[in-house]
Amino acid sequence: MKLWNYWRSSSAWRVRIALGLKKLPFESVAVHLLNDGGQQHQPGFVALNPSRQVPVLEVEENGKLLRLVQSMAIIEYLDERFPEPPLLPASAAERAHVRALAEVVNSGIQPLQNTAVFAELKNHGIASEPWACLFITRGLTALQQLAAPRAGAFLFGDSPTLADLYLVPQLYNARRWGVVVDAFPILTRAESNAQLLPAFAAAVPDAQPDAEKA
């Protein structure tokens, strides 16, 4: 497997966790989202993903080479093809709940605080930090409330699920933008438990080959 990713991309980070939990080795190909005007805009990468976003996962199946995009689609593909350990619960209702938790981050928070949005805000003279804090705080507040009834050691029960793969990178970004995450004890408890697992520890930005010093 080959993963085109960027060390600080939360979308790529989610996939790295999934690959680690499934114990699937992969080759990492760095795509710097800021250097050279953003390497994701270079023709070679655009040919891989017209959306100009990481991650892209290259995987072989039945003798065919597949290139998969979008973290949710990639992770669900991996979970279906390599079902152990499962990242979604057994029942349809519980799977819907876990997917909803992940989507609070995937579509409700992260798209509003990514590099492309910040670049556009700058073009319009809008400060990115208060913008980021507002939408991250709103999203995490909703996530805590939604998770509370069925949370355990993790966002859902006592084993990591798809939801935790989305939570951990988002809390990292929350701290970068000055959000006080101690206000969300259910979320930080799940994060702390996740960080004890090797797959989560190996996926953190600072552990990546292309990591940069602050």
C-alpha positions as CSV (number, residue, x, y, z in Angstrom):
1,M,0.0,0.0,0.0
2,K,1.1,3.6,-0.7
3,L,-0.3,6.6,1.1
4,W,0.0,10.1,-0.2
5,N,-0.2,12.3,2.9
6,Y,1.0,15.3,4.8
7,W,2.2,15.0,8.4
8,R,-0.3,17.6,9.8
9,S,-3.3,16.7,7.7
10,S,-6.0,15.4,10.0
11,S,-7.6,13.6,7.1
12,A,-4.4,11.7,6.4
13,W,-3.8,11.1,10.1
14,R,-7.2,9.3,10.4
15,V,-6.1,6.9,7.6
16,R,-2.7,6.3,9.3
17,I,-4.5,5.3,12.5
18,A,-6.8,2.9,10.6
19,L,-3.8,1.3,8.8
20,G,-2.1,0.9,12.1
21,L,-5.0,-0.7,13.9
22,K,-5.4,-3.1,11.0
23,K,-1.6,-3.8,11.1
24,L,-1.3,-2.9,7.4
25,P,2.2,-1.7,6.3
26,F,2.3,1.1,3.8
27,E,4.7,3.4,2.0
28,S,4.3,7.1,2.9
29,V,4.6,9.7,0.1
30,A,4.8,13.2,1.4
31,V,2.7,15.9,-0.2
32,H,3.5,19.3,1.3
33,L,0.4,21.4,1.4
34,L,2.2,24.7,1.8
35,N,5.6,24.5,0.0
36,D,5.8,25.3,-3.7
37,G,2.4,26.9,-3.7
38,G,1.0,23.6,-2.3
39,Q,2.3,20.4,-3.9
40,Q,-1.3,19.1,-4.0
41,H,-1.8,21.5,-6.9
42,Q,1.0,20.1,-9.1
43,P,-0.2,18.2,-12.2
44,G,1.2,14.8,-11.0
45,F,-0.9,14.9,-7.8
46,V,-4.0,16.4,-9.5
47,A,-3.9,13.3,-11.8
48,L,-4.2,11.2,-8.6
49,N,-6.9,13.3,-7.0
50,P,-8.7,16.1,-8.9
51,S,-9.9,17.4,-5.5
52,R,-6.3,18.3,-4.7
53,Q,-6.5,16.9,-1.3
54,V,-4.7,14.3,0.8
55,P,-5.0,11.4,1.5
56,V,-4.8,9.1,-1.5
57,L,-4.3,5.4,-0.8
58,E,-3.0,3.1,-3.5
59,V,-3.9,-0.5,-2.9
60,E,-4.0,-3.7,-5.0
61,E,-7.1,-5.8,-5.1
62,N,-7.6,-8.8,-7.3
63,G,-4.6,-7.8,-9.5
64,K,-6.0,-4.3,-10.0
65,L,-4.4,-1.1,-8.7
66,L,-6.9,1.1,-6.9
67,R,-6.4,4.7,-5.8
68,L,-8.8,5.7,-3.2
69,V,-9.6,9.2,-2.0
70,Q,-11.5,10.8,1.0
71,S,-10.7,9.6,4.4
72,M,-14.2,8.2,5.2
73,A,-14.3,6.2,2.0
74,I,-10.8,4.9,2.5
75,I,-11.3,3.9,6.2
76,E,-14.6,2.1,5.4
77,Y,-13.0,0.3,2.5
78,L,-10.2,-0.9,4.8
79,D,-12.7,-1.9,7.5
80,E,-14.7,-4.0,4.9
81,R,-11.7,-5.6,3.4
82,F,-9.7,-6.1,6.6
83,P,-12.4,-6.6,9.2
84,E,-10.2,-7.1,12.3
85,P,-10.4,-5.2,14.5
86,P,-13.7,-3.7,13.5
87,L,-14.1,0.0,13.4
88,L,-17.9,0.0,13.4
89,P,-20.3,-1.8,15.8
90,A,-22.4,-4.8,14.9
91,S,-25.9,-3.3,14.8
92,A,-27.2,-0.9,12.1
93,A,-28.4,1.6,14.7
94,E,-25.0,1.6,16.5
95,R,-23.1,2.0,13.2
96,A,-25.3,5.0,12.3
97,H,-24.5,6.5,15.7
98,V,-20.7,6.1,15.3
99,R,-20.8,7.4,11.7
100,A,-22.7,10.4,13.0
101,L,-20.0,11.1,15.6
102,A,-17.3,10.9,12.9
103,E,-19.3,13.2,10.6
104,V,-19.6,15.9,13.2
105,V,-15.9,16.3,12.8
106,N,-15.6,15.3,9.1
107,S,-18.2,17.6,7.7
108,G,-19.1,19.9,10.6
109,I,-15.7,21.0,11.9
110,Q,-12.6,20.1,9.8
111,P,-13.7,21.7,6.5
112,L,-14.2,25.0,8.2
113,Q,-10.6,25.1,9.7
114,N,-8.4,23.7,6.9
115,T,-5.6,25.4,5.0
116,A,-7.7,26.1,2.0
117,V,-10.4,27.9,4.0
118,F,-7.8,29.9,6.0
119,A,-6.1,31.0,2.7
120,E,-9.5,32.3,1.4
121,L,-10.2,34.0,4.7
122,K,-6.9,35.8,4.4
123,N,-7.8,36.9,0.9
124,H,-10.8,38.6,2.4
125,G,-9.0,40.2,5.4
126,I,-10.7,37.9,7.9
127,A,-8.6,36.6,10.9
128,S,-8.5,32.8,10.9
129,E,-7.9,32.2,14.7
130,P,-11.3,33.5,16.0
131,W,-13.0,31.8,13.1
132,A,-11.4,28.5,13.9
133,C,-12.1,28.7,17.6
134,L,-15.7,29.5,17.0
135,F,-16.4,26.5,14.7
136,I,-14.2,24.0,16.6
137,T,-15.9,24.9,19.9
138,R,-19.4,24.6,18.4
139,G,-18.5,21.3,16.9
140,L,-16.9,19.8,19.9
141,T,-19.8,20.9,22.1
142,A,-22.2,19.0,19.9
143,L,-19.9,16.0,19.7
144,Q,-19.6,15.7,23.5
145,Q,-23.4,15.9,23.8
146,L,-24.0,13.3,21.1
147,A,-21.4,10.9,22.5
148,A,-22.3,11.2,26.2
149,P,-25.1,8.5,26.4
150,R,-23.0,5.7,24.9
151,A,-19.5,6.7,25.6
152,G,-17.1,4.5,27.6
153,A,-13.4,4.4,27.5
154,F,-13.8,5.7,23.9
155,L,-16.4,7.8,22.2
156,F,-18.6,4.7,21.8
157,G,-18.1,1.9,24.3
158,D,-14.7,0.6,25.4
159,S,-13.0,-0.1,22.1
160,P,-11.8,2.4,19.5
161,T,-14.2,3.0,16.6
162,L,-14.3,5.1,13.5
163,A,-15.4,8.1,15.7
164,D,-12.1,8.0,17.7
165,L,-10.1,8.2,14.4
166,Y,-11.8,11.5,13.7
167,L,-11.7,12.8,17.3
168,V,-7.9,12.6,18.0
169,P,-6.7,14.7,15.1
170,Q,-9.4,17.2,15.7
171,L,-8.4,17.7,19.3
172,Y,-4.8,18.3,18.1
173,N,-6.1,21.0,15.8
174,A,-8.3,22.4,18.6
175,R,-5.3,23.0,20.8
176,R,-3.3,24.6,17.9
177,W,-6.1,27.2,17.7
178,G,-6.4,27.8,21.4
179,V,-9.6,26.0,22.2
180,V,-9.7,24.9,25.8
181,V,-10.4,21.2,25.4
182,D,-10.6,20.5,29.1
183,A,-14.2,21.7,28.7
184,F,-14.9,18.4,26.9
185,P,-14.0,15.6,29.4
186,I,-15.7,12.8,27.5
187,L,-13.7,13.7,24.4
188,T,-10.4,14.0,26.3
189,R,-10.9,10.7,28.1
190,A,-11.4,8.9,24.8
191,E,-8.3,10.7,23.4
192,S,-6.2,9.7,26.4
193,N,-7.2,6.1,26.1
194,A,-6.5,6.1,22.3
195,Q,-3.1,7.5,22.8
196,L,-2.1,4.4,24.8
197,L,-2.6,2.3,21.7
198,P,0.5,1.8,19.4
199,A,-1.5,2.5,16.2
200,F,-2.6,5.9,17.5
201,A,0.9,6.7,18.9
202,A,2.6,5.8,15.5
203,A,0.2,8.0,13.6
204,V,0.8,11.4,15.4
205,P,2.2,14.2,13.2
206,D,5.6,14.4,14.9
207,A,6.2,10.7,14.2
208,Q,5.9,11.1,10.5
209,P,8.9,11.1,8.1
210,D,8.0,14.5,6.7
211,A,7.4,16.1,10.2
212,E,8.8,19.6,10.6
213,K,10.1,21.2,13.8
214,A,7.9,23.9,15.2
